């Protein structure tokens, strides 16, 4: 049972929210984010500082175009989640772990995403691929963090359910690292394919649990086209591989990503059938990015840069496995906005901005995203429904 002081805080918080015009661009109270490096806004950086670890992606030149400083984002600047928050009139979503080493939930959202996080438990990946460097921040663990932090913002189960229902839940991207760990050491793609159903099931399990907790609007991204990444092109490229004649991407790796995405969409359709009052949005990260690879000039890119990393130390795709961006190599291109890839693994700010527009202001979500609440929840706008 919430204390009287806690109840007064919660009511006061809601008054501030509703009187502050939060819904000028929509009706979401907050963004609650899970995922990996595509969405992490600083969790790995804070975790590393707590344990005195040195993580190269947490320092320069990463974040060089984000208010002139590196802030734990895997890019030169803003991410998709940053553009999404700005479009909804919300502040940038802070990481769950803060600079003081403590954790908690922000009033207008919180981000649990961690660089390197997986959908499956880290122990499974380690045992399966003999990989000993898997970050222990799976989607299951992130969900546990979320549950623990709810007590800091809502006083009882009903309050929490309403709060979750009026938040936009961003489910990643998550699952890519389950494949990236074995891919980074040259594991054949056909030996990785059998774990795809397990990865999908882990994502679906978390979605179902969030729906039980009261989630009403969830955005679930698919995987990016793996075969276009400078890292994959460098590690697996050879004269015997099949390449897309238009994009130059490796065909079998993109087909693998398509397989993951198709299976994910099939599972999402089933959840929609069982939960007609829930808005479950598939974010087509794959095709939102592929359309740029297919028509680079239309978006201001050129063929000589479209598959190369901006920050890197040589090679045909400016990616070197031994000297990756930010570690021993801090060589950055003069114009990051003319590149899609930032470091051979992650994208540049301009790429994330274009993807955001395709998804949240364009046709690359199923169903198309709307910043407004579902009609069925309009009656819940009043403050009284949260007390």
C-alpha positions in Angstrom: 0.0 0.0 0.0 1.4 3.4 -1.0 2.3 5.9 1.7 0.3 9.2 1.9 3.5 11.1 0.9 3.9 8.7 -2.1 0.3 9.2 -3.1 0.6 13.0 -2.9 3.8 12.8 -5.1 2.0 10.7 -7.7 -1.1 13.0 -7.8 1.2 16.0 -8.0 3.2 14.4 -10.8 0.0 13.8 -12.8 -1.2 17.4 -12.4 2.1 18.6 -13.8 1.8 16.2 -16.7 -1.7 17.2 -17.6 -1.3 20.9 -17.0 2.0 21.1 -19.0 0.5 20.4 -22.4 2.3 17.0 -22.7 -0.2 15.9 -25.3 0.3 18.7 -27.8 1.6 16.2 -30.3 -0.1 13.0 -29.0 -1.4 11.4 -25.9 1.4 9.2 -24.7 2.6 9.8 -21.1 6.0 8.4 -21.8 8.2 6.2 -23.9 9.3 2.9 -22.3 12.1 1.4 -24.3 13.8 -2.0 -24.3 16.5 -3.2 -26.7 20.1 -3.1 -27.6 22.6 -0.6 -29.1 20.1 0.6 -31.6 18.1 2.2 -28.7 20.6 2.5 -25.8 20.9 6.1 -24.7 23.6 5.5 -22.1 23.0 2.4 -20.0 26.2 0.6 -21.0 28.2 3.8 -20.5 26.8 4.1 -16.9 27.3 0.4 -16.2 30.8 0.5 -17.4 31.6 3.6 -15.3 30.2 1.8 -12.2 32.5 -1.2 -12.7 35.4 0.9 -14.0 35.4 -1.0 -17.3 36.6 0.7 -20.4 34.1 0.4 -23.3 35.3 1.9 -26.5 31.9 2.8 -27.8 31.2 5.0 -24.8 33.9 7.5 -25.7 34.9 9.7 -28.6 34.4 9.8 -31.5 31.0 8.3 -30.6 28.4 11.0 -30.0 30.6 13.7 -31.5 27.6 15.4 -33.1 25.3 15.1 -30.1 25.7 18.5 -28.4 29.4 18.1 -29.0 29.9 15.2 -26.6 29.8 11.4 -26.4 26.9 10.2 -24.3 26.9 6.4 -24.7 25.0 6.3 -28.0 26.3 4.0 -30.8 26.3 6.7 -33.4 27.7 10.1 -34.1 24.5 11.7 -32.9 20.8 11.0 -32.2 19.1 7.6 -32.5 15.6 6.6 -33.7 14.3 6.8 -30.2 15.5 10.4 -29.9 13.7 11.5 -33.0 10.6 9.7 -31.8 10.6 11.4 -28.4 11.1 14.9 -30.0 8.2 14.2 -32.4 5.9 13.4 -29.5 6.9 16.5 -27.6 8.7 14.5 -24.9 12.2 15.0 -23.6 14.9 12.6 -24.7 14.4 9.4 -22.9 17.1 8.9 -20.2 18.9 5.6 -19.5 17.7 3.5 -16.5 21.1 3.6 -14.9 22.1 7.2 -14.2 25.4 9.0 -13.7 25.2 8.4 -9.9 25.2 4.7 -10.3 21.6 4.4 -9.2 18.5 3.5 -11.2 15.0 4.6 -11.5 12.1 5.5 -13.8 11.8 9.0 -15.3 8.5 10.8 -15.2 8.2 10.8 -19.0 9.8 7.5 -19.7 12.9 5.4 -19.2 15.2 3.4 -21.5 16.3 -0.1 -20.4 18.1 -0.9 -23.7 21.8 -1.9 -23.3 24.4 -2.1 -26.0 25.1 -5.8 -26.7 21.8 -7.0 -25.2 20.2 -10.2 -26.5 16.7 -11.6 -26.6 17.9 -15.0 -25.3 19.7 -15.3 -21.9 23.4 -14.5 -22.1 24.1 -18.0 -20.6 22.5 -19.6 -23.6 24.5 -17.6 -26.2 27.7 -18.3 -24.2 27.0 -22.1 -24.1 25.9 -22.3 -27.7 28.7 -20.4 -29.3 31.5 -20.6 -26.7 31.2 -16.8 -26.5 32.4 -15.3 -23.2 31.7 -11.6 -23.7 27.9 -11.6 -23.9 26.4 -8.7 -21.9 24.1 -9.9 -19.2 21.1 -7.7 -20.1 18.7 -9.9 -22.0 15.1 -8.7 -22.7 14.1 -10.8 -19.6 16.4 -8.9 -17.4 15.3 -5.6 -18.8 11.7 -6.5 -18.1 12.7 -7.3 -14.5 14.3 -3.8 -14.2 11.1 -2.3 -15.5 9.0 -4.1 -12.9 11.3 -3.0 -10.1 11.2 0.6 -11.2 7.4 0.9 -11.3 7.2 1.5 -7.6 9.0 4.9 -8.1 6.2 6.3 -10.1 2.9 4.6 -9.4 1.4 3.8 -6.0 -0.7 0.6 -6.7 -1.4 -1.9 -9.4 -4.3 0.1 -10.9 -2.2 3.2 -11.2 0.7 1.3 -12.8 -1.7 -0.4 -15.2 -3.1 2.9 -16.4 0.4 4.5 -16.6 1.6 1.6 -18.8 -1.5 1.8 -20.9 -0.8 5.4 -21.7 2.9 4.9 -22.5 4.4 4.0 -25.9 6.3 0.8 -25.5 9.3 0.5 -27.8 10.5 -3.1 -28.1 14.0 -2.7 -29.4 15.4 -3.5 -31.8 16.2 -6.7 -30.0 17.4 -10.1 -31.2 20.0 -8.9 -33.6 22.8 -9.5 -31.2 21.7 -13.1 -30.7 23.0 -13.5 -34.3 25.8 -10.9 -34.2 27.8 -12.7 -31.5 28.3 -15.9 -33.6 28.5 -13.9 -36.8 31.4 -11.8 -35.4 33.5 -14.9 -35.1 32.7 -16.2 -38.6 30.0 -18.8 -37.7 28.1 -20.0 -40.8 24.7 -18.4 -41.2 23.0 -21.7 -41.8 24.1 -22.9 -38.3 22.7 -19.8 -36.7 19.3 -20.1 -38.4 17.9 -22.8 -36.0 17.9 -20.3 -33.1 15.6 -17.8 -34.9 12.4 -19.4 -33.4 13.9 -19.2 -29.9 14.7 -15.5 -30.4 11.3 -14.7 -31.6 9.6 -16.6 -28.8 11.7 -14.6 -26.2 10.5 -11.4 -27.8 6.9 -12.6 -27.9 6.9 -13.7 -24.3 8.0 -10.2 -23.2 5.3 -8.6 -25.3 2.6 -10.8 -23.9 3.8 -10.1 -20.3 3.7 -6.3 -21.0 0.1 -6.6 -22.4 -0.9 -8.4 -19.2 0.6 -5.5 -17.3 -1.6 -3.1 -19.2 0.4 -2.1 -22.3 -1.9 -0.7 -25.0 0.5 0.5 -27.7 3.7 -1.4 -28.6 6.2 -0.8 -31.4 8.1 -4.0 -32.3 10.9 -3.5 -34.8 12.3 -6.1 -37.2 15.9 -6.7 -37.9 18.0 -4.5 -40.3 19.4 -6.0 -43.5 22.5 -7.7 -42.2 24.0 -8.3 -45.6 24.6 -4.5 -46.1 26.6 -4.0 -42.9 30.3 -3.2 -43.6 31.3 -5.7 -40.8 29.4 -8.6 -42.5 30.8 -7.6 -45.9 34.3 -7.6 -44.5 34.1 -10.8 -42.5 32.2 -12.9 -45.0 32.9 -11.3 -48.3 34.4 -13.4 -51.0 34.3 -14.1 -54.7 32.1 -17.1 -54.2 29.3 -15.2 -52.3 26.2 -13.9 -54.0 25.7 -10.1 -54.0 22.6 -8.1 -54.9 23.5 -6.5 -58.2 21.7 -3.3 -57.3 22.8 -2.7 -53.7 26.0 -4.7 -53.4 24.7 -6.3 -50.2 25.2 -10.0 -49.5 22.1 -11.9 -50.5 22.0 -14.8 -48.0 22.5 -12.5 -44.9 19.6 -10.3 -46.0 17.5 -13.4 -46.6 18.3 -14.5 -43.1 17.1 -11.1 -41.7 13.9 -11.4 -43.8 13.3 -14.9 -42.3 13.5 -13.4 -38.8 11.2 -10.6 -39.7 8.6 -12.8 -41.4 8.5 -15.1 -38.4 8.2 -12.2 -36.1 5.3 -10.7 -38.1 3.5 -14.1 -38.1 3.7 -14.2 -34.3 2.5 -10.6 -34.0 -0.5 -11.3 -36.1 -1.5 -14.0 -33.6 -1.2 -11.7 -30.7 -3.4 -9.1 -32.5 -6.1 -11.8 -32.9 -6.0 -12.5 -29.2 -5.8 -8.9 -28.1 -8.0 -6.7 -30.4 -7.8 -3.7 -28.0 -4.0 -3.6 -28.2 -2.3 -1.6 -30.9 0.7 -3.8 -31.9 2.8 -2.0 -34.5 5.5 -3.8 -36.5 8.3 -1.4 -37.4 9.8 -2.4 -40.7 13.4 -1.4 -40.0 14.5 -3.7 -42.9 12.7 -2.0 -45.8 13.0 1.5 -44.3 16.7 1.1 -44.7 16.8 -1.0 -47.9 15.0 1.7 -49.8 18.0 3.9 -49.2 20.5 1.2 -50.3 18.4 0.7 -53.5 18.2 4.4 -54.3 21.1 6.2 -52.6 21.1 9.3 -54.8 17.5 10.0 -53.9 18.5 10.5 -50.3 21.8 12.4 -50.9 24.2 9.4 -50.8 26.6 8.2 -53.4 27.6 4.6 -54.4 31.2 5.0 -53.3 30.1 5.6 -49.7 26.8 3.8 -49.2 28.4 0.5 -48.0 31.4 2.1 -46.2 31.7 3.1 -42.6 32.4 6.7 -41.7 34.6 5.8 -38.7 37.1 3.1 -39.4 40.6 2.1 -40.2 40.8 0.9 -43.8 39.7 -2.0 -45.9 37.2 -2.0 -48.8 34.4 -1.0 -46.5 36.5 1.0 -44.0 36.0 -1.7 -41.4 38.8 -3.5 -39.7 38.0 -6.3 -37.2 41.3 -5.7 -35.3 40.9 -1.9 -35.1 37.3 -0.8 -34.8 36.0 2.7 -34.4 36.8 4.2 -31.0 39.2 1.6 -29.9 42.6 2.0 -31.5 41.0 3.7 -34.4 39.4 7.2 -34.2 39.6 8.1 -37.9 36.3 9.8 -38.8 35.1 10.9 -42.2 34.8 14.6 -42.9 31.1 14.5 -43.6 29.2 11.9 -41.5 25.9 13.0 -43.1 27.1 11.5 -46.4 27.4 8.0 -44.9 24.8 5.5 -43.8 27.1 3.5 -41.6 28.8 5.1 -38.7 31.2 2.3 -37.5 30.5 -0.6 -39.7 27.9 -2.0 -37.3 25.7 1.0 -36.3 24.3 3.8 -38.4 24.9 7.5 -38.6 22.5 10.1 -37.2 21.2 11.0 -40.7 20.5 7.4 -41.3 18.5 7.1 -38.1 16.6 10.3 -38.9 15.6 8.9 -42.4 14.5 5.6 -40.8 12.5 7.5 -38.2 10.7 9.5 -40.9 9.9 6.3 -42.9 8.5 4.6 -39.8 6.7 7.2 -37.8 5.9 9.7 -40.5 5.6 7.3 -43.4 4.3 3.9 -44.5 6.9 1.5 -43.0 4.9 0.4 -39.9 2.1 -2.1 -39.8 -0.4 -0.6 -39.0 0.8 2.9 -39.8 1.8 4.7 -36.7 -0.3 7.5 -35.2 0.8 9.8 -32.4 -2.7 9.9 -31.1 -4.2 7.4 -28.6 -6.4 4.6 -29.9 -10.0 5.7 -29.9 -10.9 3.1 -27.2 -8.6 4.9 -24.7 -9.8 8.4 -25.2 -12.1 8.2 -22.2 -9.0 7.6 -20.0 -7.6 11.1 -20.5 -9.1 12.5 -17.4 -6.9 12.7 -14.3 -9.5 10.9 -12.2 -8.9 7.6 -14.1 -5.4 7.5 -12.6 -6.2 8.1 -8.9 
